[in-house]
Amino acid sequence: MLGEEHHPAVLLVHGFGASSGHWRQTAAPLVAAGWCVYAIDLLGFGASDQPGLRLDNRLWALQCGAFLEQVVGRPAVLVGNSLGSLVALTTAVLVPERVRALVLAPLPDPTLLMPIPRRRPRWRRRLRRALAVLLCTVLPLELLLPLIARTPLLDLALAAAYPDRRRLDGELRRLIAGPALRPTAAWALRGMSIGMALRPRGATAAALLERISQPLLVLWGSRDRLVPVAVSGLLARHHPHLELVLLDGLGHCPHDEAPEHFNRHLLGWLDRLGDQPDT
């Protein structure tokens, strides 16, 4: 926790492969603006346990919900990046009384590009499950993760999220590589890959967006190579009342790539929420 406990709460939820430290450029400005800031390491990431369970955004949302109840102790604004945005959105649906508002930057989910699926025959559903489990089981993740974390392949992966490669500093590399080198990392990655692949439609972004009532801001980098900015234009058909802001020239991690730009939009929107902290 950073800031005064009696100030309004913000919970920061990191993206895939990252951890709470990825908010290194966001927490202090929020505190300076009068917010009490919390951040969480989702199961399988950062310093959290890396269980070999089938992890998906519903389980991570329950983790966030428990954190809000047991640690924060009051409703909070949730700010998510990438996978963290999907988790924040899911938390707002599962425990709406604990979520004041949402800031998603960006919101990745391939279901946003898909029509509502017809219910498939049982044999096709079973086959899909079996193929997903088989693929994730045979991939040599125990070899791939250390290879990526210990070689220049890490910078290639980060460059997909950061158009401005000058932002790829040693702290960021350690933040991403450290958890990937833990002996249980492959188990966790395999479990979350299977879990995310086998989610029901009700756990996808398209369905979740239709169920929330909290204020919603979406920030999207115009040069996002991982989730193209064109996807942002599809959100309104699932939640017409959201506010969308495109961040010119930024990629998939705008909060870390251009923190001044990101924080200006974030703090400006929070100021307009009402019932704001004293600054």
C-alpha positions in Angstrom: 0.0 0.0 0.0 1.1 3.5 -0.8 -0.6 6.7 0.4 -2.9 7.5 3.2 -5.3 4.7 4.2 -8.3 7.0 4.6 -7.9 8.3 1.0 -10.0 6.7 -1.9 -8.5 3.4 -3.1 -7.1 2.4 -6.4 -6.1 -1.2 -7.2 -3.6 -1.7 -10.0 -3.8 -5.0 -11.9 -0.8 -6.0 -14.1 -0.8 -7.7 -17.5 0.4 -11.1 -18.8 4.0 -11.8 -17.8 4.3 -8.8 -15.6 3.7 -8.1 -11.9 2.8 -5.3 -9.5 6.2 -3.7 -10.2 5.1 -2.9 -13.8 3.2 0.1 -12.3 6.5 1.7 -11.3 5.6 4.9 -13.1 1.9 5.1 -12.0 1.7 4.5 -8.3 3.6 7.6 -7.1 1.6 10.1 -9.2 -1.7 8.6 -7.9 -0.4 8.9 -4.3 0.6 12.6 -5.0 -3.0 13.2 -6.3 -4.5 12.0 -3.0 -5.2 8.3 -3.7 -4.4 5.2 -1.6 -2.7 2.8 -4.0 -2.7 -0.9 -3.9 -1.2 -3.4 -6.4 -1.4 -7.1 -6.7 0.6 -10.0 -8.1 -1.9 -12.3 -9.8 -1.5 -16.1 -9.2 1.2 -17.4 -11.4 2.9 -14.0 -11.8 5.4 -11.9 -9.9 6.0 -13.1 -6.4 2.7 -15.0 -6.1 2.5 -18.8 -6.1 2.8 -20.5 -9.5 0.3 -23.4 -9.1 -0.3 -26.0 -11.9 -4.0 -25.1 -11.9 -6.2 -24.2 -14.7 -6.1 -20.4 -14.2 -8.4 -18.0 -16.0 -9.8 -14.5 -15.5 -12.5 -15.8 -13.2 -10.1 -17.2 -10.7 -7.9 -14.1 -10.8 -11.0 -12.0 -10.3 -11.9 -13.9 -7.2 -8.4 -13.3 -6.0 -8.8 -9.6 -6.6 -12.2 -9.7 -4.9 -10.7 -11.4 -1.8 -7.9 -8.8 -1.8 -10.4 -5.9 -1.9 -12.4 -7.4 0.9 -9.6 -8.5 3.2 -6.9 -5.9 2.5 -8.4 -2.8 0.9 -11.7 -3.0 2.9 -13.7 -0.6 0.8 -14.7 -0.1 -2.9 -11.8 0.8 -5.2 -11.2 2.0 -8.7 -9.5 -0.8 -10.7 -6.9 0.0 -13.2 -5.7 -2.8 -15.5 -3.2 -3.4 -18.2 -3.8 -6.0 -20.9 -4.7 -9.3 -19.1 -5.2 -7.2 -15.9 -7.9 -5.3 -17.7 -9.8 -8.5 -18.4 -9.3 -9.5 -14.7 -10.5 -6.0 -13.5 -13.6 -6.3 -15.8 -14.4 -9.8 -14.5 -14.0 -8.5 -10.9 -16.5 -5.8 -11.5 -19.0 -8.4 -12.6 -18.4 -10.9 -9.9 -18.1 -8.5 -7.0 -19.7 -5.3 -8.3 -20.1 -3.8 -4.8 -16.3 -3.6 -4.4 -15.6 -1.9 -7.7 -16.3 1.9 -8.0 -15.0 2.3 -11.6 -12.7 0.7 -14.2 -9.8 1.9 -16.3 -8.7 -0.6 -18.9 -5.5 -0.1 -20.9 -6.1 -1.9 -23.2 -8.7 -4.7 -23.2 -7.4 -7.8 -25.0 -9.7 -10.7 -25.9 -10.1 -12.4 -29.3 -13.8 -12.9 -28.6 -14.3 -9.2 -29.3 -13.7 -10.0 -33.0 -16.0 -13.0 -33.1 -19.8 -13.3 -33.5 -21.7 -14.9 -30.7 -21.0 -18.7 -31.2 -23.8 -21.2 -31.7 -23.7 -24.1 -29.2 -21.5 -26.8 -30.7 -22.3 -30.5 -30.5 -20.9 -32.2 -27.4 -18.4 -34.2 -29.3 -16.9 -31.0 -30.8 -16.6 -29.4 -27.4 -14.9 -32.4 -26.1 -12.5 -32.5 -29.1 -11.7 -28.8 -28.6 -10.9 -29.3 -25.0 -8.7 -32.4 -25.7 -6.8 -30.5 -28.4 -6.2 -27.5 -26.2 -4.9 -29.7 -23.4 -2.7 -31.7 -25.8 -1.1 -28.6 -27.3 -0.3 -27.0 -24.0 1.0 -30.3 -22.6 3.4 -31.1 -25.5 4.9 -27.6 -25.7 8.4 -27.8 -24.0 7.7 -24.8 -21.8 10.4 -25.9 -19.3 12.9 -25.2 -22.1 11.3 -22.2 -23.8 10.8 -20.0 -20.8 14.4 -20.0 -19.6 15.6 -19.6 -23.3 13.4 -16.5 -23.7 14.3 -15.0 -20.3 18.1 -15.5 -20.6 18.6 -14.5 -24.2 18.0 -11.5 -26.6 14.6 -13.2 -27.3 13.3 -11.3 -24.3 14.0 -8.0 -25.9 12.3 -9.2 -29.1 9.2 -10.1 -27.1 9.2 -6.8 -25.2 9.6 -4.9 -28.4 6.2 -6.2 -29.5 4.7 -4.3 -26.6 7.0 -1.3 -26.6 7.3 0.5 -30.0 9.9 2.8 -28.3 12.7 0.4 -27.5 14.5 3.0 -25.4 12.0 2.1 -22.6 13.5 -1.4 -22.4 15.7 -0.9 -19.3 17.3 -3.3 -17.0 14.6 -3.0 -14.4 11.9 -4.0 -16.9 13.9 -7.0 -18.1 14.4 -8.2 -14.5 10.8 -7.6 -13.7 9.7 -9.9 -16.6 12.5 -12.4 -16.6 12.7 -13.1 -12.8 9.3 -14.9 -12.4 9.8 -16.8 -15.7 13.0 -18.4 -14.3 11.3 -19.9 -11.2 11.1 -23.7 -11.4 7.3 -23.7 -11.2 6.8 -21.1 -14.0 6.2 -23.6 -16.8 3.5 -25.4 -14.7 1.7 -22.1 -14.2 1.9 -21.0 -17.8 0.6 -24.4 -19.0 -2.3 -24.2 -16.5 -3.3 -20.7 -17.5 -3.0 -21.4 -21.2 -5.4 -24.3 -20.9 -7.7 -22.4 -18.6 -8.0 -19.3 -20.8 -8.5 -21.5 -23.9 -11.4 -23.4 -22.3 -13.3 -20.4 -20.8 -17.1 -20.4 -21.3 -18.5 -17.4 -23.3 -19.7 -15.8 -20.1 -16.1 -15.3 -19.0 -15.1 -13.4 -22.2 -14.8 -9.7 -22.6 -17.7 -9.4 -25.0 -20.1 -11.0 -22.5 -18.6 -9.3 -19.4 -18.9 -5.8 -20.9 -22.6 -6.2 -21.3 -23.0 -6.8 -17.5 -21.2 -3.9 -15.9 -22.7 -0.7 -14.7 -19.6 1.1 -13.3 -18.0 4.1 -15.1 -15.5 2.8 -17.6 -12.5 4.4 -19.3 -10.5 2.6 -22.0 -7.1 3.8 -22.9 -5.6 2.3 -26.1 -2.2 2.9 -27.7 -2.5 3.7 -31.4 0.6 1.6 -32.2 -0.4 -1.4 -30.2 1.0 -4.4 -32.1 -0.4 -7.1 -29.8 -4.0 -6.0 -29.7 -4.6 -3.7 -32.8 -6.3 -0.4 -32.1 -9.1 -1.5 -34.5 -10.4 -3.8 -31.7 -11.1 -0.7 -29.6 -13.8 0.4 -32.1 -15.8 -2.8 -31.4 -16.2 -2.2 -27.6 -19.1 0.2 -27.9 -21.4 -2.5 -29.3 -21.1 -4.4 -26.0 -21.0 -1.3 -23.7 -22.1 1.9 -25.4 -21.5 4.1 -22.4 -17.7 3.6 -22.1 -15.2 6.4 -22.7 -12.5 5.6 -25.2 -9.2 7.5 -25.5 -6.6 6.7 -28.2 -3.0 7.4 -27.1 -1.1 8.5 -30.2 2.1 6.7 -30.9 2.0 4.3 -27.9 2.0 0.6 -27.7 0.6 -2.2 -25.5 1.9 -0.8 -22.2 1.2 2.9 -22.3 1.5 3.3 -18.5 5.1 2.3 -18.7 6.1 3.5 -22.1 4.9 7.1 -21.7 3.8 7.4 -18.1 3.4 11.2 -18.1 0.9 11.0 -21.0 -0.9 8.0 -19.5 -1.1 9.5 -16.0 -2.5 12.8 -17.3 -5.4 11.0 -18.9 -5.9 8.7 -15.9 -5.8 11.4 -13.3 -8.0 13.7 -15.3 -10.7 11.0 -15.6 -10.5 10.1 -11.9 -10.9 13.8 -11.1 -14.3 13.7 -12.9 -15.6 10.7 -11.1 -16.9 12.7 -8.1 -16.3 12.2 -4.4 -12.6 12.8 -5.0 -9.7 12.9 -2.6 -8.3 16.1 -1.2 -5.1 17.1 -3.2 
